[in-house]
Amino acid sequence: MKLRPLTGAITALVTPFRHQSVAYDDLRKLVEFQIKSGINGLVPVGTTGESPTLDHEEHLDVIRAVIADARGRVPVIAGTGSNSTAEAVGLTRHSHDAGADAMLVVAPYYNKPSQEGLFRHFAAIADATDRPIILYSIPGRCGIEISVPVVERLRAKYAHVRWIKEAGGSVDRVDQLKQAMGSDLTVLCGDDSLTLPFLAVGAEGVISVASNLFAKEVTQLVQFGLAGDFAKARKLHRKYYPIFKTIFIEPNPVPIKAALARAGLIGSAEVRAPLCEMTAANSKILLAALAAVGR
């Protein structure tokens, strides 16, 4: 499979539900909206896709569906992370066989392995495929950060491990990674509100939640930033910054699903327990933020 660029604006897709079952018609509609809006890539079944509450077959079926619906028009990056190394390896192999262009692999959550344990975890996954592996560091959800030395070790050993989704909320972390590995490592922002500052210090894109609804706008922001036109990028950032914050007013993906349902891009804002619908007060805040940008 020819390697395609894994940079720019990439959407961490929600998984639409109807009566608690995966709504594949809505998923197909959402994928089409993304591609027509100019998005650079799609991530099915990341944490935004509610991977913790999809069973094994659903997880793989959603990945297969997005690959089929994308029809090769943009890269599909399968979410294959788990806090079980064996499960992550299995999901990675199945996604490879299904035709995924790359894998997004989150740090093991809850277990809190040592840094050596982290290295061995990702090494086992990298041994299971020759497709690109995007490491995913999000200490706020996992309780552990993928250290710069571990990223360096993985990058040195595996040619196909040279991407990281960085969601630790620190611009300084981008500098640390770039100082250590420079252009040998592609950094993708994992927080919509930090996309602009991350680009300013060398990140090459974002894996975005907001782009589920604002695909065109997030893509434009990233394009301007990568082109060095920070005046135009900053203008878009200022306009949509309230949205970037408000979609996390409750646990992701609850608010973005509510916004998508309101826009008619999915038929229901359903999430799976233990997530639940937004409070009335927070729904008003979300509606006001959407109205402020004409949505």
C-alpha positions as CSV (number, residue, x, y, z in Angstrom):
1,M,0.0,0.0,0.0
2,K,1.4,3.4,-1.0
3,L,2.0,5.7,2.0
4,R,-0.1,8.8,1.9
5,P,0.6,12.0,4.0
6,L,-0.8,11.8,7.5
7,T,-0.8,15.5,8.1
8,G,-3.3,18.4,7.9
9,A,-6.8,18.3,9.4
10,I,-7.9,14.8,10.3
11,T,-11.3,14.0,11.9
12,A,-11.7,11.8,15.0
13,L,-15.1,10.5,13.9
14,V,-18.0,10.0,16.2
15,T,-19.8,6.7,16.0
16,P,-23.5,7.4,15.4
17,F,-26.1,5.3,17.2
18,R,-29.8,4.7,16.7
19,H,-31.5,2.8,19.5
20,Q,-28.0,2.0,20.8
21,S,-27.0,0.2,17.6
22,V,-24.4,1.6,15.3
23,A,-26.2,3.8,12.6
24,Y,-24.2,2.9,9.5
25,D,-26.3,5.1,7.2
26,D,-25.5,8.1,9.4
27,L,-21.8,7.1,9.5
28,R,-21.8,7.0,5.7
29,K,-23.4,10.4,5.5
30,L,-20.8,11.8,8.0
31,V,-17.9,10.3,6.0
32,E,-19.2,11.9,2.8
33,F,-19.7,15.3,4.5
34,Q,-16.1,15.1,5.7
35,I,-14.6,14.3,2.3
36,K,-16.6,16.8,0.4
37,S,-15.5,19.4,3.0
38,G,-11.9,18.8,2.2
39,I,-10.7,16.9,5.2
40,N,-7.3,15.2,5.0
41,G,-8.0,12.0,6.9
42,L,-10.5,10.1,9.1
43,V,-10.0,8.2,12.4
44,P,-12.8,5.7,13.1
45,V,-13.1,4.3,16.6
46,G,-10.8,6.5,18.5
47,T,-12.0,7.6,21.9
48,T,-14.2,10.1,20.2
49,G,-15.8,7.1,18.5
50,E,-16.6,5.6,21.9
51,S,-14.2,2.7,21.5
52,P,-14.5,1.7,25.2
53,T,-18.2,0.8,24.7
54,L,-18.1,-0.8,21.3
55,D,-17.7,-4.6,21.4
56,H,-14.9,-6.2,19.3
57,E,-17.0,-7.0,16.3
58,E,-18.6,-3.5,16.2
59,H,-15.2,-1.9,16.5
60,L,-13.9,-3.8,13.4
61,D,-17.2,-3.4,11.5
62,V,-17.0,0.4,12.0
63,I,-13.4,0.5,10.7
64,R,-14.4,-1.6,7.7
65,A,-17.4,0.6,7.0
66,V,-15.4,3.8,7.0
67,I,-12.8,2.2,4.7
68,A,-15.5,1.2,2.3
69,D,-17.3,4.6,2.5
70,A,-14.1,6.6,2.0
71,R,-13.3,4.6,-1.1
72,G,-9.6,5.5,-1.0
73,R,-10.3,9.2,-1.3
74,V,-8.6,10.1,2.1
75,P,-6.4,8.0,4.4
76,V,-8.3,6.0,7.1
77,I,-6.5,5.7,10.4
78,A,-8.0,3.0,12.5
79,G,-8.2,3.4,16.2
80,T,-6.6,0.1,17.5
81,G,-5.5,1.0,21.0
82,S,-6.3,-0.9,24.1
83,N,-4.9,-1.3,27.6
84,S,-4.4,-5.0,26.7
85,T,-1.3,-5.4,24.5
86,A,-2.8,-8.6,23.0
87,E,-6.1,-6.9,22.1
88,A,-4.3,-3.9,20.6
89,V,-2.1,-6.3,18.5
90,G,-5.3,-8.2,17.3
91,L,-7.2,-5.0,16.4
92,T,-4.1,-3.7,14.5
93,R,-3.8,-7.0,12.5
94,H,-7.5,-7.0,11.7
95,S,-7.4,-3.3,10.7
96,H,-4.3,-4.0,8.5
97,D,-6.1,-6.8,6.8
98,A,-9.2,-4.6,6.3
99,G,-7.1,-2.1,4.4
100,A,-6.6,0.7,6.9
101,D,-3.9,3.2,5.8
102,A,-2.6,3.6,9.4
103,M,-3.3,2.9,13.0
104,L,-3.8,5.3,15.9
105,V,-2.7,3.6,19.1
106,V,-3.4,5.2,22.5
107,A,-1.3,4.7,25.5
108,P,-2.6,1.9,27.8
109,Y,-5.2,3.4,30.2
110,Y,-5.7,2.5,33.8
111,N,-2.8,0.0,34.0
112,K,-0.2,2.8,34.2
113,P,2.7,0.7,32.9
114,S,6.3,1.8,33.3
115,Q,8.0,3.5,30.4
116,E,9.7,0.2,29.6
117,G,6.3,-1.4,29.6
118,L,5.0,1.3,27.3
119,F,7.9,0.7,24.9
120,R,7.3,-3.1,24.8
121,H,3.5,-2.5,24.3
122,F,4.1,-0.3,21.2
123,A,6.9,-2.5,19.9
124,A,4.5,-5.5,19.9
125,I,2.0,-3.5,18.0
126,A,4.6,-2.2,15.5
127,D,5.7,-5.8,14.9
128,A,2.2,-6.7,13.9
129,T,2.0,-4.3,10.9
130,D,4.2,-2.4,8.5
131,R,1.6,0.3,8.1
132,P,2.1,3.7,9.9
133,I,1.6,3.7,13.6
134,I,0.5,7.0,15.2
135,L,1.3,7.0,18.9
136,Y,-1.4,8.7,21.0
137,S,-0.3,10.4,24.2
138,I,-3.2,11.7,26.3
139,P,-2.2,11.6,30.0
140,G,-5.4,13.2,31.2
141,R,-7.3,10.0,30.1
142,C,-4.6,7.4,30.5
143,G,-2.8,8.5,33.6
144,I,0.5,8.2,31.9
145,E,2.5,10.1,29.3
146,I,4.6,8.5,26.5
147,S,8.0,9.9,27.3
148,V,10.2,11.5,24.8
149,P,12.9,8.8,25.2
150,V,10.3,6.1,24.5
151,V,9.2,7.9,21.4
152,E,12.9,8.2,20.4
153,R,13.5,4.5,20.9
154,L,10.4,3.5,18.9
155,R,11.3,5.9,16.1
156,A,14.9,4.5,16.0
157,K,13.7,0.9,15.8
158,Y,10.6,1.2,13.5
159,A,10.6,3.2,10.3
160,H,6.7,3.2,10.4
161,V,6.5,4.7,13.9
162,R,7.1,8.4,13.2
163,W,3.9,10.1,14.1
164,I,2.4,11.1,17.5
165,K,-0.9,12.6,18.4
166,E,-0.1,14.9,21.3
167,A,-3.0,15.6,23.7
168,G,-1.2,16.6,26.9
169,G,-2.2,20.2,26.6
170,S,1.4,21.5,26.4
171,V,3.0,23.5,23.6
172,D,6.3,22.9,25.3
173,R,5.9,19.2,24.7
174,V,5.9,19.8,20.9
175,D,9.2,21.6,21.3
176,Q,10.6,18.8,23.3
177,L,9.6,16.2,20.6
178,K,10.9,18.4,17.8
179,Q,14.2,19.2,19.6
180,A,14.8,15.5,20.0
181,M,13.7,14.2,16.6
182,G,13.0,17.2,14.3
183,S,11.5,16.3,11.0
184,D,11.9,12.6,11.7
185,L,8.7,12.8,13.8
186,T,5.4,14.2,12.7
187,V,3.4,15.8,15.5
188,L,-0.4,16.0,15.3
189,C,-2.3,18.2,17.8
190,G,-4.9,16.4,19.9
191,D,-6.7,19.5,21.3
192,D,-8.7,21.7,19.0
193,S,-8.1,24.8,21.0
194,L,-4.3,24.3,20.8
195,T,-4.1,23.7,17.0
196,L,-2.8,27.2,16.2
197,P,-0.1,27.3,18.8
198,F,1.0,23.8,18.1
199,L,1.3,24.6,14.4
200,A,3.3,27.7,15.3
201,V,6.0,25.6,17.0
202,G,6.2,22.9,14.3
203,A,3.2,20.5,14.5
204,E,2.0,19.3,11.1
205,G,-1.7,19.0,11.7
206,V,-4.5,18.1,14.1
207,I,-6.7,15.1,14.9
208,S,-9.8,17.1,15.5
209,V,-13.1,16.6,17.3
210,A,-14.6,20.0,16.1
211,S,-14.1,19.0,12.5
212,N,-16.9,16.4,12.8
213,L,-19.1,19.5,12.2
214,F,-16.6,22.2,11.2
215,A,-14.6,20.2,8.7
216,K,-14.1,23.0,6.2
217,E,-13.2,25.5,8.8
218,V,-10.7,23.4,10.7
219,T,-9.1,22.3,7.4
220,Q,-8.7,26.0,6.4
221,L,-7.2,26.9,9.7
222,V,-4.6,24.2,9.4
223,Q,-3.8,25.0,5.8
224,F,-3.2,28.6,6.7
225,G,-1.0,27.6,9.6
226,L,1.1,25.2,7.6
227,A,1.5,27.8,4.9
228,G,2.8,30.3,7.5
229,D,-0.2,32.6,7.1
230,F,-0.8,33.0,10.8
231,A,-2.9,36.2,10.4
232,K,-5.6,34.2,8.6
233,A,-5.1,31.2,10.8
234,R,-5.5,33.4,13.9
235,K,-8.7,34.9,12.6
236,L,-10.3,31.5,12.2
237,H,-8.9,30.4,15.6
238,R,-10.4,33.4,17.3
239,K,-13.8,32.9,15.6
240,Y,-14.1,29.2,16.5
241,Y,-12.2,29.1,19.8
242,P,-15.4,29.3,21.8
243,I,-16.6,26.2,19.9
244,F,-13.3,24.4,20.5
245,K,-13.8,24.9,24.2
246,T,-17.6,24.4,24.4
247,I,-17.5,21.0,22.7
248,F,-15.6,19.8,25.8
249,I,-18.0,21.3,28.3
250,E,-19.1,17.7,29.0
251,P,-17.2,14.5,28.3
252,N,-16.3,14.0,24.6
253,P,-18.2,13.1,22.4
254,V,-21.4,14.1,24.1
255,P,-21.4,17.8,23.0
256,I,-20.2,17.2,19.5
257,K,-22.8,14.5,18.9
258,A,-25.5,17.0,20.1
259,A,-24.2,19.6,17.7
260,L,-24.1,17.1,14.8
261,A,-27.7,15.9,15.5
262,R,-28.9,19.5,15.7
263,A,-27.2,20.1,12.3
264,G,-28.9,17.0,10.8
265,L,-25.6,15.3,10.0
266,I,-26.5,12.3,12.3
267,G,-30.0,11.3,13.3
268,S,-29.5,11.0,17.0
269,A,-27.2,12.4,19.7
270,E,-27.2,9.0,21.5
271,V,-24.1,7.9,23.4
272,R,-23.5,4.7,25.3
273,A,-23.4,4.4,29.1
274,P,-21.7,5.4,31.2
275,L,-21.9,8.6,29.1
276,C,-25.2,10.3,29.1
277,E,-27.0,13.3,27.4
278,M,-26.0,16.8,28.2
279,T,-27.6,18.8,31.0
280,A,-30.1,21.4,30.1
281,A,-27.8,24.2,31.3
282,N,-24.9,23.0,29.2
283,S,-27.1,22.4,26.2
284,K,-28.0,26.1,26.3
285,I,-24.3,27.1,26.4
286,L,-23.6,24.8,23.4
287,L,-26.5,26.2,21.4
288,A,-25.4,29.8,22.1
289,A,-21.8,28.9,20.9
290,L,-23.2,27.3,17.7
291,A,-25.5,30.3,17.1
292,A,-22.6,32.7,17.4
293,V,-20.9,31.1,14.4
294,G,-24.1,30.7,12.4
295,R,-24.8,27.1,13.2
